[in-house]
Amino acid sequence: MEIYNEKVAYENPLLSLKVYTAARYDDALINWHYHREVEVLLVNEGGLEVHIQEELLRLEAGDIALIGSSQLHRDRSFGTPLEYIVLQFDLEQFFDASTLPFMRYFAESNNPLSSANYIFQENPELKRQAAACIREILRESNEKQIGYELAVSMLVKQLLLLLLRNDRKNVLTDQDDFDRLRLRPVLTYVEDHLTDRIQVEEVCKLANMSYYYFVKFFKKSIGLSFTEYVNYRKIKWAERILLTKDLSISEVGERIGMPNMAHFYKMFRKYNNCSPKEFQKKMLAWGKG
């Protein structure tokens, strides 16, 4: 069985997202593949069978399929001509400091995102609202009016909110707000000390937890390990500095508490697939365009 890792190319470097309309005029099978981006499919016309690992969804006009990050999937068209919208996005990039704790619901630590497809199947009105979001994301991305990046970001979050609020079986919302309340002092501490080298032992005291319990609790609650979370927040701050301050790359590394340039470059590439200088040139060039 041939399996390939699809590399999703983003049109706009400010948006970690790709959306387009696809069409097929013959019945065809697309082989097993995966990608790190979450994918949402909306059928406009025709039919599409989507295999997500062991699950099979049969989609017709108006139907939606949700595929999680790196979930193995393939599809077969039927009832051609087929026209459908493909929306692929890097989930992490659509969460900021205030909303990042909600990312745990989509981290797939307990259930794959595809397990939430029942929401579309059981709730026709929700499916209609989600389809409207997807079509609006496509329209905004095609027309590219001023501020469309903001509009697309809000629409992606609206789509995620629809899933969260209609998850009757709690396949996503399997933890309560008490977890986030317990971690609020820790998250605040991280934001206030991004210039420092933050040690896990220091924040365990704030959370009033032992080291081993805290490590497990944080990962379960946030969806990232504590170290991953700190690095993520530091790199997000570095991105802002690169676009707003006239500093060298080494000065940016110092500013975010990553004076080791090799480590800074490694972490930056992890989240942006490019170096800090490449990121800066790409973003500033896009802004001028």
Backbone as numpy.savetxt, mean C-alpha at the origin, in Angstrom:
# Nx Ny Nz CAx CAy CAz Cx Cy Cz
5.01 -25.58 -13.71 4.16 -24.38 -13.71 5.04 -23.13 -13.71
4.83 -22.27 -14.69 5.62 -21.05 -14.81 5.00 -19.93 -13.96
5.82 -19.35 -13.10 5.38 -18.25 -12.24 6.33 -17.08 -12.45
5.80 -15.89 -12.61 6.71 -14.75 -12.79 6.35 -13.61 -11.84
7.37 -12.84 -11.52 7.24 -11.69 -10.63 7.05 -10.44 -11.49
5.85 -9.91 -11.49 5.55 -8.74 -12.31 6.09 -7.47 -11.66
6.82 -6.68 -12.42 7.33 -5.40 -11.94 6.39 -4.30 -12.42
5.74 -3.64 -11.48 4.76 -2.60 -11.82 5.48 -1.26 -11.96
5.35 -0.65 -13.13 5.99 0.64 -13.40 4.99 1.77 -13.13
5.34 2.68 -12.22 4.46 3.80 -11.90 4.68 4.94 -12.91
3.60 5.51 -13.38 3.70 6.62 -14.33 4.18 7.89 -13.65
3.67 8.14 -12.46 3.98 9.37 -11.71 4.78 8.99 -10.47
6.02 9.49 -10.32 6.83 9.13 -9.15 6.25 9.63 -7.83
5.31 10.57 -7.90 4.66 11.04 -6.68 3.57 10.09 -6.20
3.16 9.17 -7.07 2.11 8.21 -6.73 2.63 6.80 -6.97
2.65 5.98 -5.95 3.08 4.58 -6.11 1.87 3.77 -6.57
1.45 4.06 -7.81 0.18 3.53 -8.29 0.19 3.44 -9.82
-0.51 2.43 -10.32 -0.73 2.28 -11.76 -2.19 1.92 -11.97
-2.86 2.61 -12.86 -4.26 2.31 -13.15 -4.48 2.47 -14.65
-5.20 1.52 -15.23 -5.41 1.55 -16.68 -6.59 0.66 -17.05
-7.10 0.87 -18.25 -8.16 0.02 -18.79 -7.53 -1.00 -19.72
-7.88 -2.27 -19.53 -7.38 -3.35 -20.38 -8.54 -3.95 -21.17
-8.22 -4.50 -22.33 -9.25 -5.11 -23.18 -8.71 -6.39 -23.80
-9.58 -7.37 -23.95 -9.24 -8.61 -24.65 -10.40 -8.96 -25.59
-10.03 -9.48 -26.75 -11.04 -9.81 -27.75 -11.08 -11.31 -28.04
-10.22 -12.06 -27.35 -10.20 -13.51 -27.45 -10.10 -14.09 -26.05
-10.67 -15.27 -25.86 -10.50 -15.94 -24.57 -9.01 -16.25 -24.37
-8.47 -15.86 -23.23 -7.04 -16.03 -23.01 -6.78 -16.31 -21.54
-5.72 -17.05 -21.27 -5.29 -17.36 -19.91 -3.98 -16.64 -19.62
-3.95 -15.87 -18.54 -2.73 -15.21 -18.07 -2.12 -16.09 -16.99
-0.86 -16.45 -17.15 -0.21 -17.40 -16.24 -0.07 -16.86 -14.82
0.24 -17.76 -13.90 0.43 -17.42 -12.49 1.51 -16.34 -12.36
1.23 -15.33 -11.56 2.21 -14.26 -11.32 1.88 -13.57 -10.00
2.75 -12.70 -9.59 2.57 -11.95 -8.34 3.33 -10.63 -8.44
3.02 -9.70 -7.54 3.72 -8.41 -7.46 3.49 -7.87 -6.06
4.36 -6.98 -5.64 4.27 -6.47 -4.27 3.09 -5.52 -4.08
2.56 -5.01 -5.17 1.43 -4.08 -5.08 0.11 -4.82 -4.85
-0.78 -4.19 -4.10 -2.17 -4.65 -4.01 -2.82 -4.39 -5.37
-3.71 -5.28 -5.80 -4.38 -5.12 -7.09 -5.89 -5.20 -6.91
-6.59 -4.32 -7.61 -8.05 -4.35 -7.64 -8.48 -4.40 -9.10
-9.37 -5.33 -9.43 -9.88 -5.48 -10.79 -11.36 -5.14 -10.81
-11.78 -4.37 -11.78 -13.20 -4.02 -11.97 -13.58 -4.32 -13.40
-14.51 -5.24 -13.59 -14.94 -5.61 -14.94 -16.01 -4.63 -15.42
-15.78 -4.05 -16.60 -16.76 -3.17 -17.22 -17.67 -3.93 -18.19
-17.07 -4.90 -18.90 -17.82 -5.65 -19.93 -17.17 -7.02 -20.09
-17.97 -8.05 -20.34 -17.43 -9.38 -20.53 -17.29 -10.13 -19.22
-16.42 -11.15 -19.22 -16.25 -11.96 -18.02 -14.79 -12.30 -17.78
-14.46 -12.49 -16.51 -13.08 -12.78 -16.12 -13.09 -13.74 -14.95
-12.43 -14.88 -15.10 -12.21 -15.82 -14.00 -10.86 -15.51 -13.37
-10.87 -15.22 -12.09 -9.63 -14.87 -11.39 -9.32 -15.96 -10.36
-8.17 -16.60 -10.52 -7.70 -17.60 -9.56 -6.71 -16.90 -8.63
-7.02 -16.87 -7.33 -6.12 -16.29 -6.34 -5.71 -17.42 -5.40
-4.53 -17.99 -5.68 -4.10 -19.19 -4.98 -5.17 -20.28 -5.14
-5.82 -20.74 -4.07 -6.82 -21.81 -4.22 -8.22 -21.28 -4.49
-8.39 -19.96 -4.46 -9.72 -19.35 -4.61 -10.02 -19.04 -6.07
-11.28 -19.20 -6.45 -11.71 -18.86 -7.81 -12.86 -17.88 -7.75
-12.70 -16.74 -8.42 -13.74 -15.73 -8.52 -14.17 -15.63 -9.98
-15.48 -15.62 -10.20 -16.00 -15.47 -11.55 -16.65 -14.08 -11.64
-16.02 -13.18 -12.36 -16.44 -11.79 -12.41 -17.16 -11.49 -13.71
-18.25 -10.74 -13.60 -18.95 -10.21 -14.76 -19.05 -8.70 -14.60
-19.73 -8.03 -15.52 -19.79 -6.57 -15.53 -20.21 -6.03 -14.16
-19.41 -5.11 -13.60 -19.70 -4.50 -12.31 -19.05 -5.21 -11.14
-18.48 -6.40 -11.36 -17.86 -7.15 -10.27 -16.42 -6.71 -10.03
-15.97 -6.92 -8.78 -14.64 -6.46 -8.34 -13.90 -7.62 -7.69
-12.59 -7.67 -7.90 -11.73 -8.63 -7.21 -10.58 -7.90 -6.54
-10.29 -8.28 -5.31 -9.19 -7.71 -4.53 -8.10 -8.76 -4.39
-6.85 -8.39 -4.72 -5.72 -9.31 -4.66 -4.64 -8.67 -3.79
-4.18 -9.40 -2.78 -3.22 -8.86 -1.83 -1.80 -8.77 -2.36
-0.96 -8.11 -1.59 0.45 -7.97 -1.94 1.12 -9.34 -2.04
1.77 -9.59 -3.18 2.51 -10.83 -3.46 1.63 -12.08 -3.44
0.32 -11.91 -3.54 -0.55 -13.08 -3.65 -0.46 -13.66 -5.07
-0.27 -14.95 -5.15 -0.17 -15.63 -6.43 -1.54 -15.66 -7.10
-1.60 -15.24 -8.37 -2.89 -15.22 -9.06 -2.71 -15.36 -10.57
-3.77 -15.77 -11.23 -3.84 -15.82 -12.68 -5.29 -15.56 -13.08
-5.54 -15.33 -14.36 -6.93 -15.09 -14.77 -7.17 -15.61 -16.18
-8.45 -15.86 -16.46 -8.88 -16.34 -17.77 -10.10 -15.53 -18.19
-10.07 -14.99 -19.38 -11.21 -14.21 -19.89 -12.22 -15.14 -20.53
-13.48 -14.73 -20.48 -14.55 -15.45 -21.15 -15.62 -14.43 -21.53
-16.49 -14.80 -22.43 -17.55 -13.87 -22.82 -16.99 -12.60 -23.42
-15.97 -12.73 -24.28 -15.34 -11.56 -24.87 -16.30 -10.84 -25.83
-16.15 -9.55 -26.10 -14.98 -8.77 -25.67 -15.00 -8.46 -24.18
-13.79 -8.43 -23.61 -13.63 -8.14 -22.19 -12.98 -6.77 -22.03
-13.56 -5.94 -21.15 -12.95 -4.67 -20.79 -12.97 -4.56 -19.27
-11.84 -4.25 -18.70 -11.77 -4.15 -17.24 -10.71 -3.13 -16.82
-10.87 -2.62 -15.61 -9.93 -1.65 -15.04 -9.00 -2.38 -14.09
-7.71 -2.08 -14.21 -6.69 -2.64 -13.33 -6.13 -1.51 -12.47
-6.20 -1.67 -11.16 -5.65 -0.69 -10.22 -4.61 -1.41 -9.35
-3.36 -0.96 -9.41 -2.28 -1.56 -8.63 -1.61 -0.45 -7.82
-1.41 -0.67 -6.53 -0.79 0.37 -5.72 0.00 -0.23 -4.56
1.06 0.48 -4.18 1.89 0.11 -3.04 1.19 0.62 -1.78
0.63 -0.28 -1.02 -0.21 0.08 0.12 0.50 0.99 1.11
1.76 0.68 1.43 2.49 1.43 2.45 2.57 2.92 2.13
2.67 3.25 0.84 2.88 4.65 0.45 1.64 5.52 0.65
0.50 4.91 0.94 -0.73 5.69 1.12 -1.10 5.88 2.60
-0.14 5.56 3.48 -0.34 5.78 4.91 0.69 6.77 5.42
0.23 7.72 6.24 1.14 8.69 6.85 1.17 8.45 8.35
1.78 9.38 9.08 1.97 9.17 10.52 0.64 8.98 11.26
-0.39 9.68 10.83 -1.67 9.61 11.55 -2.47 8.36 11.20
-2.23 7.80 10.01 -3.03 6.65 9.58 -2.24 5.34 9.55
-0.92 5.41 9.76 -0.10 4.20 9.65 -0.57 3.06 10.56
-1.06 3.36 11.79 -1.54 2.25 12.63 -2.65 1.42 11.97
-3.38 2.00 11.02 -4.44 1.25 10.35 -3.89 0.28 9.31
-2.60 0.44 8.98 -2.02 -0.43 7.97 -2.01 -1.89 8.42
-2.06 -2.10 9.73 -2.03 -3.47 10.24 -3.22 -4.29 9.73
-4.34 -3.59 9.47 -5.51 -4.31 8.98 -5.30 -4.89 7.59
-4.34 -4.30 6.86 -4.09 -4.72 5.48 -2.74 -5.41 5.33
-2.09 -5.71 6.46 -0.73 -6.28 6.43 -0.73 -7.76 6.09
-1.90 -8.41 6.09 -2.05 -9.82 5.73 -1.26 -10.76 6.65
-1.09 -10.33 7.91 -0.38 -11.18 8.87 -1.23 -12.38 9.28
-2.57 -12.21 9.28 -3.46 -13.31 9.65 -4.23 -13.86 8.44
-4.79 -12.96 7.63 -5.58 -13.38 6.48 -5.12 -12.64 5.23
-5.12 -13.30 4.06 -4.79 -12.60 2.82 -5.88 -11.59 2.49
-5.53 -10.53 1.79 -6.52 -9.51 1.45 -7.64 -10.09 0.60
-7.36 -11.10 -0.17 -8.41 -11.69 -1.01 -9.55 -12.26 -0.18
-9.31 -12.54 1.09 -10.39 -13.06 1.94 -11.49 -12.02 2.16
-11.20 -10.75 1.82 -12.20 -9.68 1.97 -13.09 -9.55 0.74
-12.89 -10.38 -0.28 -13.72 -10.29 -1.48 -15.19 -10.60 -1.20
-15.45 -11.30 -0.11 -16.85 -11.60 0.23 -17.65 -10.31 0.42
-16.98 -9.22 0.82 -17.66 -7.94 1.05 -18.33 -7.46 -0.23
-17.62 -7.54 -1.35 -18.19 -7.12 -2.63 -19.33 -8.04 -3.05
-19.20 -9.33 -2.74 -20.20 -10.31 -3.17 -21.49 -10.19 -2.37
-21.39 -9.80 -1.10 -22.57 -9.75 -0.23 -23.23 -8.38 -0.17
-22.54 -7.34 -0.62 -23.03 -5.98 -0.44 -23.03 -5.23 -1.78
-24.12 -5.33 -2.55 -24.16 -4.68 -3.87 -23.94 -3.17 -3.81
-24.46 -2.50 -2.78 -24.29 -1.06 -2.68 -22.83 -0.70 -2.42
-22.17 -1.48 -1.54 -20.75 -1.27 -1.29 -19.95 -1.48 -2.58
-20.29 -2.53 -3.33 -19.61 -2.81 -4.60 -19.78 -1.64 -5.57
-20.96 -1.06 -5.59 -21.21 0.09 -6.47 -20.35 1.28 -6.06
-20.27 1.54 -4.74 -19.45 2.65 -4.26 -17.96 2.43 -4.55
-17.50 1.19 -4.36 -16.10 0.87 -4.64 -15.80 1.03 -6.12
-16.73 0.59 -6.98 -16.54 0.73 -8.42 -16.45 2.21 -8.81
-17.27 3.04 -8.17 -17.24 4.48 -8.44 -15.88 5.07 -8.05
-15.30 4.61 -6.94 -13.96 5.05 -6.51 -12.91 4.69 -7.55
-12.97 3.44 -8.01 -11.98 2.95 -8.97 -12.07 3.74 -10.28
-13.28 3.97 -10.75 -13.45 4.72 -12.01 -12.99 6.17 -11.85
-13.20 6.73 -10.66 -12.76 8.10 -10.42 -11.24 8.18 -10.33
-10.60 7.17 -9.76 -9.13 7.12 -9.73 -8.60 7.08 -11.17
-9.22 6.28 -12.01 -8.82 6.20 -13.42 -9.01 7.54 -14.11
-10.14 8.17 -13.89 -10.41 9.46 -14.54 -9.41 10.51 -14.10
-9.18 10.62 -12.78 -8.22 11.60 -12.28 -6.82 11.35 -12.84
-6.42 10.09 -12.91 -5.09 9.75 -13.39 -4.93 10.04 -14.88
-6.01 9.92 -15.63 -5.96 10.19 -17.07 -5.99 11.70 -17.36
-6.83 12.42 -16.65 -6.99 13.86 -16.93 -5.88 14.70 -16.32
-5.34 14.27 -15.19 -4.19 14.93 -14.56 -4.41 16.43 -14.33
-5.57 16.79 -13.82 -5.79 18.18 -13.42 -4.94 18.49 -12.19
-4.71 19.77 -11.94 -3.89 20.16 -10.80 -4.42 19.55 -9.50
-3.51 18.97 -8.74 -3.89 18.35 -7.48 -4.46 16.95 -7.61
-4.34 16.35 -8.80 -4.95 15.03 -8.97 -4.28 13.98 -8.08
-3.01 14.21 -7.72 -2.34 13.28 -6.81 -3.05 13.22 -5.46
-3.49 14.39 -4.97 -4.25 14.44 -3.73 -5.58 13.70 -3.88
-6.23 13.93 -5.00 -7.53 13.28 -5.25 -7.37 11.76 -5.28
-6.35 11.27 -5.98 -6.14 9.83 -6.09 -5.82 9.23 -4.73
-4.97 9.91 -3.96 -4.62 9.42 -2.63 -5.86 9.31 -1.74
-6.72 10.33 -1.80 -7.95 10.30 -0.99 -8.89 9.19 -1.45
-8.96 8.96 -2.75 -9.84 7.92 -3.27 -9.36 6.52 -2.90
-8.05 6.31 -2.90 -7.51 5.02 -2.46 -7.86 4.78 -1.00
-7.69 5.82 -0.18 -8.03 5.69 1.24 -9.54 5.46 1.43
-10.34 6.10 0.58 -11.79 5.89 0.66 -12.13 4.43 0.35
-11.44 3.86 -0.62 -11.65 2.45 -0.97 -11.30 1.54 0.19
-10.17 1.83 0.85 -9.76 1.03 2.01 -10.74 1.19 3.17
-11.25 2.41 3.34 -12.21 2.67 4.41 -13.50 1.89 4.17
-13.95 1.81 2.94 -15.15 1.03 2.62 -14.97 -0.43 3.04
-13.79 -0.97 2.80 -13.53 -2.35 3.19 -13.54 -2.51 4.70
-12.87 -1.59 5.40 -12.79 -1.68 6.86 -14.17 -1.61 7.51
-14.99 -0.70 7.04 -16.28 -0.47 7.69 -17.36 -1.48 7.31
-17.06 -2.31 6.32 -18.05 -3.30 5.90 -17.55 -4.73 6.06
-16.51 -4.90 6.87 -15.93 -6.22 7.10 -16.71 -6.95 8.20
-17.87 -7.48 7.83 -18.76 -8.13 8.78 -18.13 -9.36 9.43
-17.30 -10.06 8.69 -16.67 -11.28 9.22 -15.36 -11.01 9.96
-14.96 -9.73 10.00 -13.73 -9.33 10.71 -12.47 -10.04 10.20
-12.41 -10.26 8.89 -11.17 -10.84 8.35 -10.06 -9.80 8.32
-10.42 -8.51 8.31 -9.44 -7.44 8.38 -9.39 -6.82 9.77
-10.55 -6.47 10.27 -10.64 -5.75 11.55 -10.69 -6.73 12.71
-9.60 -7.44 12.91 -9.60 -8.47 13.95 -8.91 -8.01 15.23
-8.65 -6.70 15.36 -8.08 -6.16 16.59 -8.84 -4.89 16.95
-8.84 -4.54 18.20 -9.60 -3.36 18.62 -8.69 -2.15 18.81
-9.30 -1.00 19.08 -8.55 0.25 19.22 -7.67 0.29 20.45
-7.89 -0.62 21.39 -7.10 -0.62 22.61 -5.62 -0.82 22.30
-5.32 -1.62 21.29 -3.93 -1.83 20.90 -3.26 -0.51 20.55
-3.95 0.30 19.72 -3.36 1.57 19.29 -3.22 2.54 20.45
-4.17 2.51 21.38 -4.07 3.38 22.54 -2.84 3.05 23.37
-2.55 1.77 23.52 -1.38 1.36 24.29 -0.08 1.79 23.61
-0.11 1.88 22.29 1.12 2.22 21.56 1.24 3.71 21.23
0.21 4.49 21.55 0.25 5.92 21.20 1.49 6.63 21.78
1.86 6.40 23.05 3.08 7.06 23.56 4.33 6.66 22.79
4.37 5.41 22.33 5.52 4.94 21.57 5.60 5.63 20.21
4.46 5.72 19.51 4.44 6.35 18.20 4.77 7.84 18.30
4.29 8.48 19.35 4.61 9.89 19.58 6.09 10.07 19.86
6.65 9.18 20.65 8.08 9.23 20.98 8.92 9.10 19.71
8.54 8.19 18.83 9.29 7.99 17.58 9.28 9.27 16.76
8.12 9.89 16.61 8.04 11.13 15.82 8.88 12.25 16.42
8.98 12.28 17.74 9.72 13.34 18.42 11.23 13.08 18.46
11.66 11.86 18.10 13.08 11.51 18.22 13.63 10.91 16.94
13.11 11.35 15.79 13.58 10.80 14.53 15.05 11.14 14.25
15.57 12.17 14.90 16.98 12.52 14.70 17.91 11.62 15.52
17.35 10.86 16.44 18.15 10.05 17.35 18.21 8.60 16.90
19.09 7.87 17.53 19.10 6.42 17.35 18.16 5.83 18.39
17.01 5.38 17.95 15.96 4.93 18.86 16.14 3.45 19.18
16.24 3.14 20.44 16.43 1.77 20.88 15.10 1.16 21.34
14.90 -0.11 21.03 13.68 -0.78 21.43 13.53 -0.77 22.95
14.66 -0.95 23.65 14.61 -1.00 25.11 14.04 0.28 25.72
14.28 1.42 25.04 13.80 2.70 25.56 12.27 2.78 25.51
11.69 2.32 24.40 10.25 2.48 24.24 9.47 1.38 24.98
10.12 0.29 25.33 9.44 -0.74 26.12 8.93 -0.16 27.43
9.72 0.75 28.00 9.34 1.37 29.27 8.10 2.24 29.08
8.05 2.96 27.95 6.88 3.81 27.68 5.61 2.97 27.54
5.76 1.80 26.93 4.60 0.92 26.74 4.33 0.05 27.96
5.25 0.10 28.92 5.14 -0.72 30.13 5.03 -2.21 29.77
5.94 -2.65 28.90 5.97 -4.04 28.46 7.40 -4.56 28.51
7.52 -5.86 28.63 8.84 -6.47 28.53 9.30 -6.41 27.08
10.59 -6.57 26.87 11.15 -6.49 25.52 10.46 -7.48 24.58
10.38 -8.74 24.97 9.86 -9.78 24.09 8.37 -9.61 23.83
7.62 -9.18 24.84 6.19 -8.96 24.64 5.97 -7.76 23.72
6.76 -6.69 23.93 6.61 -5.48 23.12 6.88 -5.76 21.64
7.94 -6.49 21.35 8.31 -6.78 19.96 7.16 -7.50 19.25
6.57 -8.49 19.90 5.47 -9.24 19.30 4.20 -8.38 19.21
3.93 -7.63 20.26 2.73 -6.81 20.31 2.77 -5.73 19.23
3.92 -5.08 19.05 4.05 -4.01 18.06 3.84 -4.56 16.65
4.49 -5.68 16.36 4.36 -6.28 15.04 2.92 -6.66 14.75
2.24 -7.24 15.72 0.85 -7.64 15.54 -0.06 -6.43 15.37
0.20 -5.36 16.10 -0.69 -4.19 16.10 -0.49 -3.29 14.89
0.77 -3.10 14.47 1.09 -2.14 13.41 1.25 -2.82 12.05
1.70 -4.07 12.06 1.94 -4.75 10.80 3.38 -4.68 10.34
4.20 -3.91 11.06 5.63 -3.82 10.81 6.35 -4.08 12.12
7.58 -4.58 12.05 8.38 -4.67 13.27 8.72 -3.26 13.72
9.12 -3.10 14.99 9.44 -1.77 15.48 10.58 -1.15 14.69
11.60 -1.93 14.39 12.74 -1.41 13.62 12.30 -0.99 12.23
11.45 -1.79 11.59 10.94 -1.45 10.25 10.14 -0.16 10.31
9.34 -0.01 11.35 8.52 1.19 11.49 9.40 2.44 11.63
10.42 2.35 12.50 11.32 3.50 12.71 12.03 3.86 11.42
12.55 2.86 10.72 13.24 3.12 9.46 12.29 3.74 8.43
11.05 3.24 8.40 10.05 3.76 7.47 9.79 5.24 7.74
9.60 5.59 9.02 9.32 6.98 9.37 10.53 7.88 9.07
11.73 7.37 9.31 12.94 8.15 9.02 13.07 8.43 7.52
12.81 7.41 6.70 12.92 7.59 5.26 11.84 8.54 4.74
10.64 8.46 5.31 9.58 9.39 4.91 9.99 10.83 5.23
10.67 11.01 6.35 11.14 12.36 6.72 12.27 12.78 5.77
13.14 11.83 5.43 14.23 12.14 4.50 13.68 12.60 3.16
12.60 11.97 2.68 11.99 12.36 1.41 11.55 13.83 1.47
10.94 14.19 2.58 10.46 15.57 2.73 11.63 16.56 2.73
12.70 16.21 3.44 13.87 17.08 3.51 14.50 17.25 2.13
14.62 16.16 1.38 15.23 16.20 0.05 14.49 17.14 -0.89
13.18 17.29 -0.68 12.38 18.11 -1.57 12.18 19.54 -1.07
12.55 19.80 0.18 12.28 21.13 0.74 13.51 21.85 1.29
14.63 21.15 1.46 15.83 21.75 2.04 17.02 21.61 1.09
17.91 22.58 1.13 19.11 22.54 0.30 20.25 21.94 1.12
20.20 20.61 1.26 21.20 19.89 2.05 21.83 18.79 1.20
23.07 18.44 1.52 23.70 17.32 0.85 23.08 16.01 1.33
23.34 14.93 0.62 22.79 13.64 1.00 23.30 13.22 2.37
24.59 13.47 2.63 25.14 13.11 3.95 24.50 13.93 5.06
24.20 15.20 4.77 23.53 16.04 5.78 22.11 15.55 6.05
21.44 15.08 5.02 20.09 14.52 5.21 20.17 13.27 6.08
21.17 12.42 5.81 21.37 11.23 6.63 21.60 11.58 8.09
22.40 12.60 8.32 22.66 13.07 9.69 21.37 13.58 10.32
20.59 14.32 9.53 19.38 14.95 10.04 18.36 13.90 10.52
18.31 12.75 9.86 17.33 11.74 10.23 17.92 10.66 11.14
19.13 10.88 11.61 19.72 9.90 12.53 20.25 8.66 11.86
20.62 8.77 10.57 21.26 7.65 9.85 22.58 8.14 9.27
23.56 8.40 10.11 24.84 8.93 9.63 25.64 7.94 8.79
25.36 6.65 8.95 26.04 5.63 8.15 25.42 5.66 6.74
26.18 6.15 5.77 25.64 6.35 4.42 25.24 5.03 3.76
25.97 3.98 4.00 25.63 2.69 3.40 24.26 2.23 3.90
24.02 2.41 5.21 22.73 2.01 5.78 21.62 2.93 5.27
21.89 4.23 5.18 20.90 5.19 4.69 20.50 4.85 3.26
21.48 4.60 2.40 21.19 4.27 1.00 20.40 2.96 0.91
20.78 1.98 1.72 20.09 0.69 1.70 18.63 0.85 2.08
18.35 1.59 3.16 16.98 1.80 3.60 16.19 2.64 2.60
16.84 3.63 2.01 16.14 4.50 1.05 15.74 3.70 -0.18
16.65 2.86 -0.67 16.34 2.03 -1.83 15.22 1.04 -1.52
15.18 0.56 -0.29 14.14 -0.40 0.09 12.75 0.17 -0.12
12.57 1.45 0.19 11.25 2.06 0.12 10.99 2.83 -1.17
12.05 3.15 -1.93 11.86 3.97 -3.13 12.44 3.38 -4.41
13.16 2.26 -4.28 13.78 1.62 -5.45 14.70 2.56 -6.22
15.29 3.51 -5.51 16.26 4.42 -6.12 17.08 5.06 -5.01
18.16 5.74 -5.38 18.99 6.42 -4.39 18.34 7.74 -3.98
18.79 8.36 -2.89 18.22 9.66 -2.49 18.39 10.72 -3.58
19.55 10.75 -4.23 19.78 11.75 -5.28 18.87 11.50 -6.47
18.70 10.25 -6.86 17.80 9.92 -7.97 16.36 10.30 -7.63
15.96 10.04 -6.40 14.62 10.41 -5.93 14.43 11.92 -6.04
15.42 12.67 -5.56 15.33 14.13 -5.57 15.21 14.67 -6.99
16.05 14.18 -7.90 16.02 14.66 -9.28 14.69 14.33 -9.95
14.23 13.09 -9.72 12.98 12.63 -10.35 11.79 13.45 -9.86
11.71 13.65 -8.56 10.57 14.37 -7.99 10.57 15.84 -8.40
11.74 16.48 -8.33 11.81 17.89 -8.69 11.55 18.11 -10.17
12.01 17.16 -11.00 11.77 17.27 -12.44 10.29 17.13 -12.73
9.61 16.20 -12.03 8.18 16.01 -12.24 7.41 17.26 -11.81
7.81 17.86 -10.67 7.14 19.06 -10.19 7.23 20.21 -11.19
8.39 20.33 -11.86 8.56 21.40 -12.85 7.75 21.14 -14.10
7.54 19.82 -14.38 6.76 19.46 -15.57 5.30 19.78 -15.38
